[in-house]
Amino acid sequence: MNAISILVLAAALAGTAAGQPPVAPFETRAALTSHGPIDDLAFDQWKRLGIQPANPCSDEVFLRRVYLDVIGTLPTPDEASQFLSDQDPGKRAALIGRLLARGEFADYWAMKWSDLLRVKSEFPINLWPNAVQAYYRWIHTSIKSNLPYDQFVRQLLVSSGSNFRVPEVNFYRAVQSKEPQTIAQAVALTFMGARAGNWPKARLDGMAAFFSQIGYKSTAEWKEEIVYFDPQKAAPGPPALFPMAPPLASPQARTRAKSSPTGSSRPGILGSRAISSTASGTGCWAAVSFTNRTTYAPTTPPSIPTY
């Protein structure tokens, strides 16, 4: 038996030695309490579904998880020792705040978002180095300055201009095709967590109509391209139609997905509906998608859907 196995076994039997029931080495006996409105929503949902939540994790498990989740690295021995010896009941929240303020947080999450947004200079994306540098700096700055996700997504969808000077427009250039259906599938996968390629044709066509008036034109500068919205461009096919809310939406939200007004196929309308619960009641698309992305782990139960 190796040293790690002995340590785990000793921890599990510690409670028995003290005349108490054995304690799992990765949990605590602390009561599960709410720490804010998000916890309240989770507790209510568990109660409604009859789910018994797990016990709070131990300090050792929390320390490992929070470092990996927030800055993508493990704590140093000194950092681990300092946290584990701290008796302050608010030490977990304090540690989260310190990690969010570290430079590694923006570095790590800019890397994750660069993967999601396909920030790549060469094949198969071909954004080219100048555009990649500008795009990455914009992503990194947005995360470091705590730009809200709704504004982050809206800027990616509605910005227009040079791919070198307005880096957000590279979102549309990083899609493998400039066809509205392909752009719609990229937007659905990136911000809504849905594979629109599996949708019924009418549903995908309605989504694609939001992107039917995006235009591209080159300039005299090498590899520079202007991305813009052309209101005079014909918008063939069905009117822009935002897809119904995902399965976790309330019945009220699922009945409020409506067609966009005639001629209003700008991606800004789509962005508002995807990320704002007040726009049409369907804003939980982005909420579900972002939550799944930031909380997913190999141990996520199959009962938690990903759309």
N, C-alpha and C positions, 0 to 999 in steps of 0.2 A: 504494500500500500504506500503510495507516494505521500509527500508532505501535504499537498493540497487536499487530498482525500481525508487525511487525518484531521486537518484543520476544519473542514466542513463537517465531519462527523462529530468533532468536539463541540462545535457550535450548536449542532442539532440536539446534542445530549445535555447542553448546559442547563436547560430548564428542568430536565429530569433530576439532575444532580441537586438542584435546589428545591426539590419536592414539588415542582410545577410541571405542567404538560410540556412536552418537547416543543421547541420553536423551530420552524423552518429557517435555515440560515440566511435566506434571502428576503425574509419578511420581518415585520415587527408586530408587537401586540397593540400598538397604538390604535386608537379609534379612528375610523375613516371619517374625516370631517371636510366640509366644503370650505374652499378658500376664495370663492368668488362666483360670479354669475355663470361662468362656463361649467364649473363643478355642479352648480345647482341644476343646470339643464341635464347634465350627465346623470346625476342622482335620480332625477325625476324619470328619465328614460329607463334606467335600470329597474326602478320600482315598477314602472308600467309594464315592462317586459318580463318581470319576475326573475331578474338576473341578480345573483349574489356577487357583489364585487369582491375582488381579491383584497387581501390585507395590504396596507401600505408597505412599500419596499424598505429594506434596511438602508441605513446611511451609506454603507459600502456600495450597494447596488445603485442607489441614487447618484452617488458621486461618479461612478463609471458612466452611467447613462447620460447624465447632463453634460459631461465633458464631450462625449462622442457626438451627442445630438447638436450641441450649440457651436463648438469650435472644431469638431472632428479629430480630437486627439485625447489621449489619456492624461490624467493629472500627474504631476511629478510626485515623487515620494514626500517632499516637504508639503506640497499642497494637500495631498491626501491626509497626511498626519495632522495638519492644522485643522482641516475640516472635521475629521473624525473626533478630535479632542475638544472641539468647540461645543459648549453646553447651551448655547443660545437656541431657543426653540424656533427662532426665525432664520436660522442659518441657511436653510435651503433656498428660500427666496432671495436672501442676500447673495448667495453664490450665483444664482441665475443672473442677477443684476450685474455682478462683476464680469461674468463671462460675456454677456451681451455688450459690455463696454470695451471688450478687448478687440484688438485689431484682427485677430484670427477669426472672429465671428463673421465679419464682412468678407474676408478672404474665402472662408469655407463655403458660405452660402452663395457668394458670387460664382464660385466654381460649380455648385449644384445647379444654379439657375442658368449658367452658361451651357450646361449639358441639356437642360430642358428646352432652351431657346435655340439650340443648334448653332452655337457660336464657333464657327470653324472656318479657317481661311481658305482651305483647299477642298479637293474632292471629298464628298459629293456636294458640299454646301457652296463652296467657292465665294465666300464673302470677300476674300482678299485681305491682306494684312492691315492696311489702313483702316478699313471698316471694322475689322475684328478688334483692333486696339480701341477704337472709339466706342464700340458697342460694349466691350467688357468694362471699360472705365465707367460708362453710364450705369451699368448694372451694379458695379461695386459701389459707386457713389450713392445710388438709390438705397441700397441696403445699409450702408454706413450712416446715412442721414435719416434712416427709419422712415422712408417714404411709404405711406400706407399702401397695402396691396391693391386697393381699388384704383388709386391714382397710378400705380405702377402698370397695371393692366391697361387702363384707359390710355395712357401715353403710348404704349406699344401699339394699340389698335388705331388711334386717331392721328398720330403725328404724321407730318408730311415734310418733305425736303430732301436734302442731300444725304446719302448714306454715310458720308464722311463728317458732316456738320450737324446732322440731326440723327444721332446713332440709333434711336428707337426704330426708325423706319427699316432697319435691317431685319426686323422680325419678318416682314413680308418677303425680303430677298433671301432669307434662309429657308424658305419653303421650296420644295423640289420642283414645283410647277407654279406658274402664275395664273393657272385656271382657277376660277372662283370655287369650284368644288374641292380642289386640293387645299386651297387656303382655309376653307371652312373646316375641313378635316383636321388641319394643323391647329386651328384655334380651339376646336372642340377637345382635342386631345391634350393640349397644353394648359388650357384654363378651365375646362369643364370636366376633365378626366373621362371623356367619352370617346369611343371609337365610332365616329360618324360614318365611316365606311360601311358599318353594319346597319345603319338606319334604313328605313324605307326610302325609296327614291324621292317621294314628295317632301319628306322631312329634310333630307339633305339638300334638295334644290331650294327649299325655303331658307335654309341657313346660308347657302352659297350666294343667294341674292344680295346679302349684306356686303359682299365683296366684289360685286359685278362692276363697280365703277372705280376700281383702283387702277391707276395708270403708272407707267414707267417710261422714263426717257433718259438718254445718256447725255453727257456734257463733253466739253473739250478736254476735261481732265481725265487721265487714264483711270479706268475702272470706277469712275464716279457715276452714280445713277440717282436720278430724282424719283422719289416715290410720291405720288399725289393722288388726290381724289378728284375725279372728273365728273361733275354733275351733269354734263352734257352727253356723257357716254351712255349709249343705250343700255338698258337693264333688261335683257331678254329673260324669258322664263317667268315663273310664278313670282308673286310679291314676296318681299322679305318676311320671313316667319320665324320667330324665335321658338326653339323646341320646347316642348312641355317640360315642366320641372322634373328633376330626378326622383327616384322612388322614395327618398327620405323626406321629400317636401310634404307639407300639410295638404289636405284635400283642397283647402281654399287656394293655396298657392298653385296647385296643379290645374285649377280651372281658370287662372288669370293669364295664361300665356296667349297673347293675341297677336294678330297680324300687325305689322308696322304700317303707319300711314303711307299712302301712295307716294312713291318717289323718295321715301326716306330710307335708303338702303345704305347709309353711311355706317361704317363699323362702330362709330360712337354710340349708336342706338343699341347695337348688340352688346357693346362693352357695358353700358349702363344696366342692361337687363341681366347680364351674366354675373355682375358683381354687386348690384344694389338691390336689396330686398324690397326697397320702396318703389322700384321702377315698374315692376309688373308682378311681384310676388314670386318670381322665379330665381331670385338671387342665390338660392342655396346651391346652384350648380358649382360656383366657384368655392363656396364654403366647404362643400363636401370634398371637392378635389384637393384643395390646399390642406385640409385636415388629414386626409388619407396620406398625402405626400409627406407631411411632417411627423406623423405618428406611426407610419408603417414600420413593422419589424417582422422578421421571419416567423415570430410566434403569434402574429395577428390572427385571431380566430377567423375561420372561413365565414362565420356568420356576419362579419363586418364587411359590407360590400364595397367594391371599388368600381366606379362607373366609367 
